[in-house]
Amino acid sequence: MSTGGGNIPVLVLKEGTGRTTGRDAQKNNIMAAKIVAEAVKTTLGPCGMDKMLVTSLGDVSITNDGATIMKELDVQHPAAKMLVEVAKAQDNEVGDGTTTAVVLAGELLAKAESLLNQNIHPTVIIEGFKKASEKAQEVLDKIAIPVKISEDKTLKDVAVTSLSSKAINVADNHFAKLIVDSVKQVAEKVDGKYKADVDLIKIVRKHGKSLEETELVKGMVIDKEIASSQMPKLVENAKIALLSEKLEIEKTEFDAKINIESPEQMQLFLDEEERMLKEMVASVTKSGANVVFCEKGVDDMALHFLAKAGVLTVKSVSSSDMEKLSRATGGEILASVKDLSAKALGKAKKVEEVKIGDDKLIYVRECKNPKAVTIVIRGASSHLLDEAERSLHDGLCVVRNVVEDGKIVAGGGAPEAELAKNLRKYAVKVGGREQLAIEAYAEAVEAIPLALAENAGLDPIDIMVALRAEHEKTASKYFGIEVTTGKIKNMVDLLVLEPLRVKQQVIKSATEAANMILKIDDLISIKGSDKMPPMPPGGGMPGGMGGMGGMGGMGGMPY
């Protein structure tokens, strides 16, 4: 609203629209982002705490996974939503480091706030942060350690480092072995580089037993039952037919009438249907198949003939499972039963129906060099299974990152301390006001080892002094915090290792989010529509409606 020469108010925005400008808008946004970052800060590291999230429906999830917390929080503030997006991007891109990215973004904004209070323009801060981010990427590249796909022990150490901060750390060695084996199994060499698609690793979760009894099946596990009780429950040396068509008589696409005038004609009609189904089943048995997975339905009569032939059949298998079965067994997915041949069949040593609790599952075991595998998670409660699945996803992603990039860095806050040291030196070279922004960036990066120390119950000031002193020595770039003893030690020797890609993405995501929030100097919240807002309890007028919020005692009188 503005006032013209004749003191006539000029309404530009809709009545009820809120507007915050300049320094107030920046403070508002920074405060919201800091609050979100504070919410997840305590979950960082192996000594981090968990959050219990209860939805409006009463569903409970217990987790310390940054992406999950952010998703469940249902954040309303627009600036805080940007940090939720950071966590999502980090999770989608590299699968781990979500908490670190959010904490770093919050810390960068906190440091930017103190620079804004010194009347340094946001553009200068943004430019300084950009330069610091580019320099940080260079330093990370320099301190990275090369790794080969054949180095199983190193890959396992990377997985254990990721799992050590999760709720399933009691079984981290067992899970790490399964993760490394499964990623290596699905990895393929493309143009001299390895590619590993973690979507080809199916995760099935079933109540019962313990985390230690989670198993890797070199093949597929399908959450279905055998289509008929007359069929064998176990087939050795399975030859598997994969069909995307239904084993039923095709119905006409338009309405058709068949006039049957005598019982003989009816019998002929039924006999013909039976003959066609028999022909379909004959095509299956002729190809040598003794197991059939069908994406669509199978006629009861066809099931009867398949059972008589001793063919184990599973119907209504999802298309994604069919694709994985094809990659696991080496079989082709065929659109017509007539195309079946011995060549098109997949192979597995054993196909069996296994009963777990009340459920029945089909296990396709010991396929020859499968390019899709299954991990069956066992655990005592649904909360534990949920967290185990999230942890497994993070573990699979970090090992995938190392297999694809072939580079790792030390963990325990070591790369962050090294970055801070290098950025301080770089800031002096840059000079000017941007020097202040780069120094602020260096301090923000140190928030990660600081949070690790705080969450482990250590004195953060003593730890940071010792960590900085150690990194001033030229040969100490891998030194970080050993949270159990509170000592500064070589993280590579302690086998605390992380993928380079995770750290690089943390720097990118956090810097971009902080810079975007810093660029905002006007917050306009457009409220109101043609409909009346809902009445508050007691029938009063809702507050903030064009200055009529104080009319609560008027019994919801229209205006």
Secondary structure, 3 states (H helix, E strand, C coil): CEECCCCCEECCCCCCCEEEEHHHHHHHHHHHHHHHHHHHHCCCCCCCCCEEEECCCCCEEEECCHHHHHHHHCCCCHHHHHHHHHHHHHHHHCCCCHHHHHHHHHHHHHHHHHHHHCCCCHHHHHHHHHHHHHHHHHHHHHHCEECCCCCHHHHHHHHHHHHCCCCCHHHHHHHHHHHHHHHHHHCEEECCEEECCHHHEEEEEEEECCHHHCEEECCEEECCCCCCCCCCCEEEEEEEEEECCCECCCCCCCCCCCCCCCHHHHHHHHHHHHHHHHHHHHHHHHCCCCEEEECCCECHHHHHHHHHCCCEEECCCCHHHHHHHHHHHCCCEECCHHHCCHHHCEEEEEEEEEEECCEEEEEEECCCCCCCEEEEEEECCHHHHHHHHHHHHHHHHHHHHHHHHCEEEECCCHHHHHHHHHHHHHHHHHCHHHHHHHHHHHHHHCHHHHHHHHHCCCCHHHHHHHHHHHHHCCCCCCEEEECCCCEEEECCCCCCEEEHHHHHHHHHHHHHHHHHHHCCCEEEECCCCCCCCCCCCCCCCCCCCCCCCCCHHHCCCCC
